[in-house]
């Protein structure tokens, strides 16, 4: 493999290739952008290029001992830190100060067998304050022959002093073509059983993120969509039996409510796009367009906006631990008023 393995992120790849070709690699980088779009993969391919014994430092071969060791995370000069929970019952995964101090000790020595030591901090925003301040000392006085790559989906949570000492490289959501191409790669063995129709659906609904395309339960999605469409079609004060039956059912299945609300928001968004005569390419659920168009024709734009706003507020309220059934009841009563 090589840097060409990085699909859908042409600008970040060019920045890295230019730095490698011109021997102008920075001592620290911040790769930032949404989750699951290739930041970590790019960092690993970058590390391989810096130390490849065949194609380096302009690219990597993916086959030499150095490349293979980095791929397997067993290279003595390659370090990958990721957030961990302090205990199985811990609430949040973090990178703690002890891990940063241990990394500093390892970086203080000259490379053991590589040209350049590379340390990748995935989820850098999860560093606790002590860890962040400790890392700052390393960024201020970087060891020789060492590159640090911080990866973050929430760079605003990092210390401004850390950001200022890194070269920022922005990553964007992937195009549908890039998502499809990545799904078709043999390295993603999970996709072996995807039919063409399912591949289309996963690509459309990925919204530029590979993890969503790979992990979504398509059967559950189809079930949720059908359930929600029936609810939207029949929402009125004449069918309060349907409304309260739906909320009672979901009040018993709290774990899946956020997913259902997400699906509801996506469908309402698509209905509004259709209502405003947007392009089909802007619709996430294009596979059921024949079902969406008649429903959009029944609703006014004002109604769809009111429903979307109510669903969004309900999702936010539930995140803040509001009563589940009361919140859902209130949302659907607002749906009836809007209809």
N, C-alpha and C positions, 0 to 999 in steps of 0.2 A: 504493500500500500504506500501511499504518499500523501502529500497535502491535497492532492486531487480528491481524496476521500471525503473532504469537507464539501458537502453539497448545500447549495442554497445560501451560502454565506460568502459571496464573492468578495465583498469589500474587506472583511476581516482577513480573509485568506491572502488578498493582495498586500495588505499592510504587513503581514508576517513574511510573505515571500520577498517583498522589497527589503525588509530589515535583514533577512538572511543573505540575500544577494549582495547587498551593499555593506555588509558587516557593520550594521548600525543597530544591533539588538539592544534594547533598553534593559536595565537591571531589574525592572519590575513592571508588570502589566496588570491592568484591571479589565477582564473580559466581563462585560455586563449586558444584560438583556433578559427577556422572559425565560422561564424555565423550559428545559427540554428542546433546545433549538440548535445544539451543537457546540456550546462553549467548552464543555469539558473535553469532548473529542478533539476539538481544535487545539486545546492546551496540550493534550497528550501527543498529537501529531507534531506539534511545535517542538516538544521535548525530544522526540525521536529524531527530528531533523537536526537538532543541535548536536546530537551525539551519534548519528548514524555513521558507521565505518565504511559504508559503500557510497551513498549518495550525499552525505552531509558535507557541509552544513547548509546546502541549498535546499535539500529535500530529504526524505527518508525512504529506504527501500522496503521497510516492514519485515524483512527476512533475516537480517544480520543478527548476531547475538545481542547487540545493544538494543535494537528495536524490539526484539522478542521479550527481552527482560523488562523493558519499560511497559510493553503491553500487558505483561503478567504482574506488573508492580513489584518486581523482585530485584530491580537494578539497584546497586548500592549507592548510586548517586542520584536517584530519582525518588522523590517523596510526595505522597499524596495524602493530604489531610482532609477529612470530611466530617461533618457534624455527627456527634454521637450522643445518645442519651446517657446520663450519669448512672441510671439504673433502669431495669426493665419497666419499672413503674414511673419513670421520669416523664415529665410532660413535654419538654422541648429538647431537641437535639442541639448541641452547641459544640464549638471548638473552644476548649478551655486553655487557661494560661500554662498549665503543665505541658500540654502538647506543643505549644509555641516555644517554650523554653527548651524542650527536648529537640525540637527542630533546629533551634539556634545552635545547640551543641554540635549537631551533625553538619551544619553548614559552615562551622568555624574551621573545619579541616579542608585541605585541598581535595579535589576529586580523586576517588579511589581508582576508577578505571575509565571514566568518561572525560570528555573535554570540558563539559559544563555541568555543574550540579543544577538540577531543576526541582523546585518545590511548587506544588500546586495546592492552593487552598480553596477547595470547592465549598460553596456556601459561606464565603468569607464574612458575610453580614451577621452570621451566628456567633462570631467571636464575642465572648463576654468582655466587659471593659478592661479588665486586667490583661487579657490576651491581646486585645487590640493595641493597648499602650506598649506592651512588650514587643509586638511585631513592629511597631513604629520605629523602635530603636534599630531594628535590622534594616528597615527601609532607609533610615537616615545614614547608616554606615554599612552599606551592603558588602558582604564578603566577596572576595575576588572569585572569578569563574563561577558565578552563581546567578541564576535567574529565578525570580519569584513571579508566579502567575496567580493572581487572585480572581476568583470567579464569583459573580454575584447576580442574583435576580432582583435584589433590592439595594442598589448601591447607595441610596440616600440614607441607609442605616449605618453606613461606614463613617468613621471619623473623617472629617474634611482633610485633616493632615495626612491621612493614609491615601486618600484619593489623589491629593496633589503630588504625591511622590511616585505615582504609577502612571504609565502611559495608558490612557483609556482606549479600549477597542469595543465599539458598540456592535451588538448582534441584534438582528431583527427576526420577527416571526417568519417562518419558512413559507414559501409559495406552495400552492397545492401541487404543482409539478414536482417541486423538490421533495415534498412529503411522499408523493407516490413513488418517486425514484428510490428514495431511501427504504420504503417499505418493500420494494421489489428486490432489494439487495439480498444476497444469500446469507449475509451475516446475521440478518434478522430471521432466525429460524422460526420464530413464532408465527411468521406470516405464511408459512408453507401451505396451510390449509385454507387461505383466503380465496374465495371465489372472486371473479371479476366484479360482480355486483357489490360484494362486501368491501372489496378494495376501494371501489368508488365512494361508497358511503363513509368508510373510515377516513379517506382522504378529505372529503368535503367537510366532515365534522371535526377534523383535527384542529382547525383554527391555527395552523402553523406550528403545532407542537407534536413531536414524535411520540412522546409518552401517551398522549391522549389517543393518537391513532392506533397504537399497539394495544393499549390496555382497556379501551372502552368495551363494555359488555353490550354488544350490538342487539342481542335478543331482549335484554332489559330495556334498552333504548327504544326499540320498536314498541314494546309494551307500554312504556311511559308515554310515548307520543300518542298512541291510540287513545289511551285513557284521558290525556289532557285535551286532545282535540274534541272528544265527546263532551267533555266538561265545558269547553269554550263554546261549543255549538249549542248547548242546552242551558247555559247559565242564564237564569231569569228567576224572578220571584215566584213564578208558577211552578218551578221545579226545585223547591227548597229541600224536598226529600232526597234528591240526587246530591245536592250540595252537602247536606249534613252527613249523608252516608259516606261520601268521599272523605270528609274531614275526620270522621270517626275511624275509618280504616287507616289513614295515614298517621293519626295520633298514636297508633299502636306500633308504628314502624318508623320511629324517629331517625334511625340511622340513614334511611334513604331519602328523607325529605329534602335535604339540600340539593340532591341530584335531580329530584323531580322539579323543584323550583328553577334550577338552572335550565332544565329542558323546557319548562314553561316560558321562561324569558326568551330562549332561542326561538321558540315557535311564534311568540308574540312579535318579536323583532322581525321575523320573516314575513309575517302577515302585514306588518306596517310597510315593509319594503315593497311587497306586492301592491298594497293599496296605493302607494306613491308611485307606482309604475316603474319601480327600479328594475335593473337588469337581472335576469335569472342567475347570472354568475355571482350576484351579491347574496344569494339565498343559501343558507347553510343546509336546509333540508330539501334540496332539489329533487331527491328521489320520491317525495310525496307531493310534488307541485300540483298534481291534479286534485289532491285533497285540500290543499291550502287555498287555491284560488277561489273556489266557491265560498269558503269561510270568510276570506278577506272581503269578498263582495257583500257579505251580510253585515259587516261591521264598519262603523265610521272610523276615520283616523283618530278622532277624539276618544272614541271608546277604546281603541287598541292602546293608545298612549296611557289612558287612565288605568287600564288593566296592567300594563307593563310597570307603571309606577307603583301600583299596589303590590305586585309580586316582588318587586325589588325591595320595597320597604319591609315586606314580610320576611324575606331572606335575611336582611340586615338585623331585624328584631330577633329572629331565631338564633342568629350568631351571638346575640347578647343575652341568650337564655330566657327569652320571653316564653310564656305558656304556649305550647305547640298547638293544641286544638283551638284555643281562643284566637290565636293569630291566624290560623287557616280559616276559621269561621269568618273572622273580620275581613280577610282578603276576598273571600268568595261573595260575601254580602256586597262588598264594593264592586266586584265584577257584575253582580246583578244590577246594581244602581247604574253602572256605566253602560250596561247593555240596553 
